Amino acid sequence: MVVVLPSQPISHLSEDAQHKLKYVRICALGIWVCALGRWADGNTLGAANDLFSGAFGTCIFQDDLSAVFNLPQNGGAQCLFPFALLSAINAFFDIMSLVLVCPECFKSYVMAFMPECSGCFFTLGAAVFQTSGSVLSWQIHRSASRDIAYGDIRAAGGRLAHADFAEEGEALIERRTGIGLSTGTAASAREIATPHFASAGHWAAGE
């Protein structure tokens, strides 16, 4: 099950996630460069796919853009999973394109410098950047989801502990005063005094 992350700034993520986000930023920038290169080479479909993926990658770092342009910060953590999913799909089709269309460009040094192969190298770059970005974003999303789940469990445990403490306190009050807080009834003087007389009798017997 995929946990939807709350709208929070990526600066609130863990230290390990912050380290991986540095590489995700490089991948997002690389995707934009490859998209421009594929568009210039005439591969408009591949460029469009890279643009969509690059847009989600930019969405992850919208807090940085908000700080530059003085815009309200909405949090980019929610864009991690869409970026990971779309990048994985695009990377799969880019790899298929390299295998089916561009195998000759990687077989000889001379063919690699042919104009016909320039688009294949942008496709290769897009596949590498999107595969890396997808894996890293998924790892960050999974780690953040696990932290949220543990936080909910700790919060639920705290509520249960508070409820148990309240029940023990209510039982103690009822034993000492004879007033049941949950039922709103009061015990009789005989019921209250009986345990005290019994304990006094045991004490006298012991003497």
C-alpha positions as CSV (number, residue, x, y, z in Angstrom):
1,M,0.0,0.0,0.0
2,V,1.3,3.5,-1.0
3,V,1.2,6.0,1.9
4,V,0.3,9.5,0.7
5,L,2.8,11.9,2.3
6,P,1.4,15.0,3.9
7,S,2.1,18.4,2.4
8,Q,5.3,19.2,4.2
9,P,8.6,20.8,3.1
10,I,11.4,18.4,2.2
11,S,13.6,20.1,4.8
12,H,11.5,18.2,7.5
13,L,12.7,14.9,6.1
14,S,15.5,12.8,7.8
15,E,19.2,13.5,7.4
16,D,19.6,10.4,5.1
17,A,16.7,11.7,2.9
18,Q,18.4,15.1,2.7
19,H,21.6,13.4,1.5
20,K,19.7,11.5,-1.2
21,L,17.8,14.6,-2.3
22,K,21.1,16.2,-3.4
23,Y,21.4,13.4,-6.1
24,V,17.7,13.7,-6.9
25,R,18.2,17.4,-7.7
26,I,21.1,16.5,-10.0
27,C,18.8,13.9,-11.7
28,A,16.0,16.4,-12.2
29,L,18.4,18.9,-13.7
30,G,19.8,16.2,-16.0
31,I,16.3,15.2,-17.2
32,W,15.7,18.8,-18.2
33,V,18.9,19.0,-20.2
34,C,18.1,15.7,-21.9
35,A,14.6,16.9,-22.7
36,L,16.0,20.0,-24.4
37,G,18.5,17.9,-26.3
38,R,15.9,15.5,-27.6
39,W,13.6,18.3,-28.6
40,A,16.5,19.9,-30.5
41,D,17.2,16.6,-32.2
42,G,13.6,16.3,-33.3
43,N,12.4,13.6,-30.9
44,T,9.4,15.6,-29.6
45,L,7.7,12.6,-28.0
46,G,10.7,11.7,-26.0
47,A,11.2,15.3,-25.0
48,A,7.6,15.6,-23.9
49,N,8.0,12.5,-21.7
50,D,11.1,14.0,-20.1
51,L,9.4,17.3,-19.6
52,F,6.6,15.7,-17.6
53,S,9.1,13.8,-15.5
54,G,11.3,16.9,-15.1
55,A,8.2,18.9,-13.9
56,F,7.6,16.4,-11.1
57,G,11.2,16.5,-10.2
58,T,11.1,20.3,-10.0
59,C,7.9,19.9,-7.9
60,I,9.9,18.1,-5.2
61,F,12.1,21.2,-4.8
62,Q,9.3,23.8,-5.0
63,D,10.3,25.0,-1.5
64,D,13.6,26.3,-3.1
65,L,11.7,28.0,-5.8
66,S,9.3,29.5,-3.3
67,A,12.2,31.0,-1.3
68,V,13.7,32.5,-4.5
69,F,10.4,34.0,-5.8
70,N,8.8,34.7,-2.4
71,L,5.9,32.3,-3.0
72,P,3.9,30.4,-0.4
73,Q,5.5,27.1,0.5
74,N,3.3,24.1,-0.1
75,G,5.8,21.3,0.5
76,G,7.4,19.1,-2.1
77,A,7.2,15.7,-0.3
78,Q,4.0,14.8,-2.1
79,C,5.8,14.9,-5.5
80,L,8.2,12.1,-4.5
81,F,6.0,9.2,-5.5
82,P,4.7,10.7,-8.8
83,F,8.2,11.5,-9.8
84,A,9.4,8.0,-9.0
85,L,6.6,6.3,-10.8
86,L,6.7,8.5,-14.0
87,S,10.5,8.4,-14.2
88,A,10.5,4.6,-13.9
89,I,7.9,4.3,-16.8
90,N,9.9,6.7,-19.0
91,A,13.2,5.0,-18.2
92,F,11.7,1.7,-19.2
93,F,10.6,3.0,-22.6
94,D,13.9,4.9,-23.1
95,I,15.8,1.7,-22.5
96,M,13.6,-0.2,-25.0
97,S,14.3,2.6,-27.5
98,L,18.0,2.3,-27.0
99,V,17.9,-1.5,-27.6
100,L,15.7,-1.4,-30.7
101,V,16.7,1.9,-32.4
102,C,20.2,2.8,-31.2
103,P,22.3,-0.3,-31.0
104,E,24.6,0.6,-33.9
105,C,25.5,3.9,-32.2
106,F,27.3,2.1,-29.4
107,K,29.1,-0.5,-31.5
108,S,31.8,1.7,-33.0
109,Y,33.6,4.9,-32.2
110,V,32.9,6.4,-35.6
111,M,29.2,5.8,-35.4
112,A,29.0,7.5,-32.0
113,F,30.0,10.8,-33.6
114,M,27.5,10.6,-36.5
115,P,24.7,13.2,-36.3
116,E,22.1,10.4,-36.4
117,C,23.3,9.2,-33.1
118,S,23.2,12.4,-31.1
119,G,19.6,11.8,-30.1
120,C,20.5,8.3,-28.8
121,F,23.0,9.8,-26.3
122,F,20.3,12.2,-25.0
123,T,18.0,9.2,-24.7
124,L,20.7,7.3,-22.8
125,G,21.2,10.2,-20.5
126,A,17.5,10.5,-19.9
127,A,17.3,6.8,-19.1
128,V,20.2,7.0,-16.6
129,F,18.9,10.1,-14.9
130,Q,15.3,8.9,-14.6
131,T,16.3,5.5,-13.4
132,S,18.5,7.0,-10.7
133,G,15.9,9.6,-9.7
134,S,13.2,7.0,-9.6
135,V,15.1,4.7,-7.3
136,L,16.2,7.5,-5.0
137,S,12.8,9.1,-4.8
138,W,11.2,5.8,-4.0
139,Q,13.7,5.2,-1.2
140,I,13.0,8.6,0.3
141,H,9.2,8.2,0.0
142,R,9.3,4.8,1.6
143,S,11.5,6.0,4.5
144,A,9.2,9.0,5.1
145,S,6.2,6.8,5.0
146,R,7.7,4.5,7.6
147,D,8.5,7.5,9.8
148,I,4.9,8.7,9.6
149,A,3.6,5.2,10.4
150,Y,5.9,4.9,13.4
151,G,4.8,8.4,14.5
152,D,1.1,7.3,14.4
153,I,1.9,4.2,16.3
154,R,3.7,6.1,19.0
155,A,0.8,8.6,19.2
156,A,-1.7,5.8,19.5
157,G,0.4,4.2,22.2
158,G,0.5,7.5,24.1
159,R,-3.3,7.8,23.9
160,L,-3.7,4.2,25.2
161,A,-1.3,4.8,28.0
162,H,-3.2,7.9,29.0
163,A,-6.5,6.0,28.9
164,D,-5.1,3.3,31.1
165,F,-3.8,5.8,33.6
166,A,-7.2,7.5,33.6
167,E,-8.9,4.2,34.3
168,E,-6.5,3.3,37.1
169,G,-7.0,6.8,38.6
170,E,-10.8,6.4,38.4
171,A,-10.7,3.0,40.1
172,L,-8.4,4.4,42.9
173,I,-10.9,7.3,43.5
174,E,-13.8,4.9,43.6
175,R,-12.0,2.6,46.1
176,R,-11.2,5.5,48.4
177,T,-14.3,7.6,48.2
178,G,-16.9,5.1,47.1
179,I,-17.9,7.3,44.2
180,G,-18.0,5.6,40.8
181,L,-17.0,8.3,38.2
182,S,-18.2,6.2,35.3
183,T,-21.6,5.3,36.8
184,G,-22.1,8.4,38.9
185,T,-23.2,6.3,41.9
186,A,-22.0,6.5,45.5
187,A,-21.4,3.5,47.7
188,S,-23.0,3.2,51.1
189,A,-21.2,3.9,54.4
190,R,-21.2,0.2,55.1
191,E,-19.5,-0.6,51.8
192,I,-16.9,2.1,52.4
193,A,-16.2,1.1,56.0
194,T,-16.2,-2.7,55.6
195,P,-12.7,-2.9,54.0
196,H,-11.3,-0.6,56.7
197,F,-12.8,-2.6,59.5
198,A,-11.6,-5.8,57.9
199,S,-8.0,-4.5,57.7
200,A,-8.2,-3.2,61.3
201,G,-9.4,-6.7,62.4
202,H,-6.5,-8.4,60.7
203,W,-4.1,-5.9,62.3
204,A,-5.5,-6.6,65.8
205,A,-5.4,-10.4,65.2
206,G,-1.8,-10.1,64.3
207,E,-1.0,-8.4,67.6
